[in-house]
Amino acid sequence: MNKEAIGKSHAKVIFLGEHSAVYQKPAIVFPLPQIEAQVTIKPIHSNESEIESKYFNGPLSELPTSMTGISQLIERLNELLNPKHIKFSIQIISEIPLGRGMGSSAATSAALTRAYFAYFEKSLDKQELDNLINVEESITHGNPSGIDAKTVISDQPILFENGHFTPISFNTTGFIIIADTGISSNTKIAVDEVHNRLNYHPELVKQEINQLGNLTEQVKLTLNNNDIKKTGQLMNDAQMILSNLGVSSFKLDHLISVAKANDALGAKLTGSGMGGCIIALCGTLEKAQLIKKQLLNNGAKSAWIQSLNELTSEAKNDNF
């Protein structure tokens, strides 16, 4: 057993396919390896294990109901690895904001699971890791799609289609900028909004959902052809549809306008919408840094830059 163990994971964003993926259309999801969650486990001389995090500090028995998913995951991990009930401290440090569609809870669960297995010097395969992440995700999100759990442990983009996950590669340079509105999004409310619109205007909304799926198919090609200008145009088209579906917001629209005013090739919300984050696309790091600066100057709570070139490694035979 190690004296100290560290587990890491990272954020994710949906590049294209929000909401239409609910209706069996494809979605492209990017990992964000630079935006990390890290869990450190250390021995402790105490009658009870403790947790230290941004949202709670204290004994595990006093975890708030908002962390029930983490509590249940820890219980499962102790059943698997800690039958002697050894006490330790768990430190969670995450750069991923909660409720922004960036996979915060899944990333924390992945990092926690990896830290546990490292602490007890046990091997961990991807399938078991995925299963354990979903212990927490099923409590926190009810009926998760699995997108977050898969992408926060992947080092390459993922195509989600008809309930299946496929690692994909493409030949793309350029950069995306991710900017946080500072406002939490609620996936259930946003999904219900689209569903209600589908009930009231079935033909129109079906057409828009189908078009989102078509845009995602086109983006697969433009990314592979390194046509970032066309990719940006398709992002703008997707944002128009998402706005028509009622899942954009004043703050999202504002940050999208700021990005485009500073020469972003395209910009759109990412995730369920009604809050959360936007993503913008540009061709050079210099331009990305300018857009990031302007977004922060115009109300974004946080912003990050991700090189697309870093995500262009060839697809591996991951067992999704």
N, C-alpha and C positions, 0 to 999 in steps of 0.2 A: 504494500500500500504506500502510495506516495505521500510525502509530507505536504505537498501543495500541488494542485492540478488546475489547469486552465482549459476552458472550452470556448470556442469562438464560433460565430456565425455572422450573417450580414443581412442587409435590407434587400428589398426587391421593388420593382415597379412594373405595372402593366404598361407596355408600350402601345399596344392597340388591341381592341377587342372587348373593352369594358361593356358589360351589360349584354351585348350580343352573345357572349360566351354562355350566359344563362340559358340561351335558347339554341344550344348545340352548334354555335358558330365558333370559329377558331379565335384564339387570343395568343399574342406574343408577349412573353414576360421576360424582363431582364433582371439578372442579379446585380446588386450594387456592392461589390466586394469591399469598397473603401469605407462604407458606412456600417460599422461593426457593433455587434453585441458581444460582450465578454463576461464569462462567469469564472470566478476563482474560488476554489474550495481549499480551506486550510483547517488544520486541527484546532480544537478549542477546548479549554479546560472549564467545562460548564456542565450543568445537569441537562441542558437542552441545546439543540442546535439553533443557530441564529442566522438571520438573513439581513443583508445590508443592501439597500437599493434606493433609487431616487424616490420611490413611492412608499416604502415602508422600511423601518429599521426596528428589529426586535426578534423575539423568539418565534420559531415557526408556528407554534400553537396559537399565536395571536395574529396570524396573517389575515388581512381584511378580506371581505367577501369578493372584492374586485380581483383578488389574486387566487381565487378558488382553483382555477385551472393549474396554476403553478403548484399549489398545495397538493393537488391530486397527483400531479406528475412526480413530485418529490416522494410522495407516499409509494407510488409504483416503483420508482427507482430504488427506494430503500428495501422494498420487498425483494427486488431482483438482486441487489448488490450489497446490502447492509443488514444482514440478518442479526448481527450483534448490536445493532443500534448505536454505532459509534457516533459521537457528537462532533460537529464541525461547524465552521462559519461559511456562509455562502455569500459572496459579494457579486452583485450584478451591476455592471456598468454598460449602458447602452446609449449609442448615439442616435438610435432610431426612435422618432417620436411616436407616441401611441395614437391610434385612431386616425392615421393618415394614409392608410392603404399601402404601407411600406413593409408589412410583415413583422411588426414589432414583437408580438406575442410568440409567433412561430420561431423567430430568430432567438429570442430569449430561451425558449424551450430547447432548441437545438444546442445552444451553447451550454445550457445547464446539463443536458444529457451527456454531451461530450466530456464535460468536466467530471461528472460522476464516474463515467467509465474509465477516464484517465486516472482518477483518484484511487479507484480500486483495481487498477491495472488489468482491466478486462477489454477484450477486443469488441469493436462495435461495427457492424456492417450497415450499409445504407438503408436496407429494408427495416431493420430493427430501429434505427434512428427515426425513420419516417413514422413507424408505428407509435413510438413514444412521444414524438412531437404531437401526434394526433390525440393522445390522451388529454393534453392541455387544450388543443384547438377545439375539440368537440365540446368542451365545457365552455370555453370563452366565446365561441362563435356558433355553437349549436349544430349546424350541419355544413361544415366547411367544404369548399370545393377541392381542397388539397393543393391549390396553386401556391399558397404561401409556404406550406411545409416542404414542397418540392424545390422551390426556387431559392429559399434561404440556405439550402445545403448544396446548391449547384454552383459551378463556376462558369456556366455558359447559359445562353438564352434557352428558353423552353417554349415549345409550341404546345398549347393546351387545346385539344380538339376532341369532341365527343367523349369527354371523360378520360381521355388518354393523354399522357405526357411524353413528349419526344424532345430530346436535346437537339438543338439545331445550330448550325454554323452559317456564317455569311461573310462576305468580303466587303466590309464597310469601315471607312474612316469617319472622322467627325466626332462630335461631342453632344451629349445631352446634359441639360441643366435641370435639376430637380429643385423646386421651390415650394416651401411649406406655407400655406395660408395662415397657419396657427389655429385653424378651426377644425375640430374633429369631424370626421365623416361617419355616417351610420349606414352600413351596407344594407341592412334590412329595410330601412326607410327608403333608400334610393331604389332598391330592387322593387319594392312595393309600388313606388311611384311609376316606374316603367310598366309594371304589370297592370296597374289601374288604367293607364293610358291605352294599353293594348286592349283592355276590355271595352273602353269607350270608343276608340278609333282603330279597330282591328286592322283594316287594310293599310292605313297610313303607317301605323307603327310597325307592322310586319315588314313593310317595304323598307323602313329605316333600319330595322334590325338586320335585314338581309344585306342592306348596303354596307353596314358596319362590317359584316362578315366578308363582303367583297373587298372592302378596303384593306382588311387584314391580309387577305390573299395577295393583293397587289403589293403590299409592303414587304412580304416575304421575298418577292422578286426584286423590288427596288433596293432593299438592303443588300441582297446578294450581288446586285450589279453596281453597288457603290454609287447609286444615284440618290444622294442625300437631298438634292433639290426637290425631286419628285416625292421622296419620302416625306419631306416637310409639307408639301401640298396635300398629301393624303392625310397627314396628321390634322391639318386645318379642316379638311372635309369631315373627318371624324368628330372633331370638336363641334362643328355646326350641328351634326346629328345628335350628339350627346346633349347639346343645349336644347334642341327641339324636344328631346325626351324628358326634359325637366330636371336634369341632374347636375347642371352647372350652377353657378351662384355669382353674386356680384363680385366677391373677392377673387374667385377663380378667373372670372372674365377680366377683371382688372389686371391681374398678374400676366395673363395671356397677352393682353394688349401691350403691356410694358415690354414683354419679351419680343413681340413682333415689331414694336416701334424701334427696337434696338437691333433689328436685322436678323432675328431668329428666322430660320427657314420654315419653321412650323412650330406650333405650340398647342397643347391641349391639356385637359384635366387627365389625371391618372387615378385609377381606382374607382370606387363607387360614386364619387362626386359629392355635391352638396357640402363641400369642405374638403379637407385633405390637401393634396398637392397638384401642381402642374408640372409638365415636362416640356422643355423647349429643345429644339435641334439647331445646331450650327456647325460650320465647317472647320473652324480653327480654335485652338485653345485661347488665343488672344480674344476672339469674339466671345467665347464662352465666359471668360473672366469678366468681360464688360457686361454681358447680360446678367450674370450672377450679381455683380455689384449694383446694377440698376434695379434688379428685383428686390434686393435687400433694402435699397434706398426708398423703395416704393411699397413697403408693407409686408414683404415676405419675412416670416419669422426666422427661417433658416434656408440655406441653399447649398447645393452640392454640384460638382461637375463629375461626370463619368465619361471616360474615353470609350468610344465604341470599338476602337482598335484592340482594346484590352479584352473584349468579349468575342473576338473572332477566331479563337482556337477551334480546331476541327472537333466535331461532335464525338464524344466518347461513347462507349457502349454501356452507359449507365443503365442500371436496372430500375427504370421508372415503373 
